[in-house]
Amino acid sequence: MKNFSYDIVLVPKKNLLKKKMSDLNKDIKALIEFLRELNEKNFN
C-alpha cells in the first residue's frame, strides 16, 4: 500500500515539472524574441 501511494504522488509531480520546464522554455524564448525586437527598434 505504501508503494502504491508513493507512485501516485510521484508521477504527477514529474509531469508537472516537465510542464513547468516547458512553460519556462516558452517564456525564455518569448523574452529573447522581445529583447531582440527591442534592440532592433533602438538601433534603427
C-alpha positions as CSV (number, residue, x, y, z in Angstrom):
1,M,0.0,0.0,0.0
2,K,2.9,2.4,0.8
3,N,4.5,1.9,-2.7
4,F,1.1,2.4,-4.3
5,S,0.5,5.8,-2.9
6,Y,4.1,6.8,-3.5
7,D,3.8,6.1,-7.2
8,I,0.6,8.1,-7.4
9,V,2.3,11.1,-5.8
10,L,5.5,10.8,-7.8
11,V,4.0,10.6,-11.3
12,P,2.0,13.8,-11.3
13,K,5.0,15.7,-9.9
14,K,7.2,14.6,-12.7
15,N,4.6,15.6,-15.3
16,L,4.1,18.9,-13.6
17,L,7.9,19.5,-13.6
18,K,8.1,18.7,-17.3
19,K,5.2,21.1,-17.9
20,K,6.8,23.8,-15.8
21,M,10.1,23.4,-17.7
22,S,8.3,23.5,-21.0
23,D,6.4,26.7,-20.0
24,L,9.7,28.2,-18.7
25,N,11.4,27.5,-22.1
26,K,8.5,29.2,-23.9
27,D,8.8,32.2,-21.6
28,I,12.5,32.4,-22.1
29,K,12.1,32.2,-25.9
30,A,9.4,34.9,-25.8
31,L,11.7,37.1,-23.7
32,I,14.6,36.7,-26.0
33,E,12.4,37.5,-29.0
34,F,11.1,40.6,-27.2
35,L,14.6,41.8,-26.4
36,R,15.7,41.2,-30.0
37,E,12.9,43.3,-31.3
38,L,13.6,46.0,-28.7
39,N,17.3,46.1,-29.8
40,E,16.3,46.4,-33.5
41,K,13.9,49.3,-32.6
42,N,16.6,51.1,-30.6
43,F,19.3,50.7,-33.3
44,N,17.2,51.6,-36.3
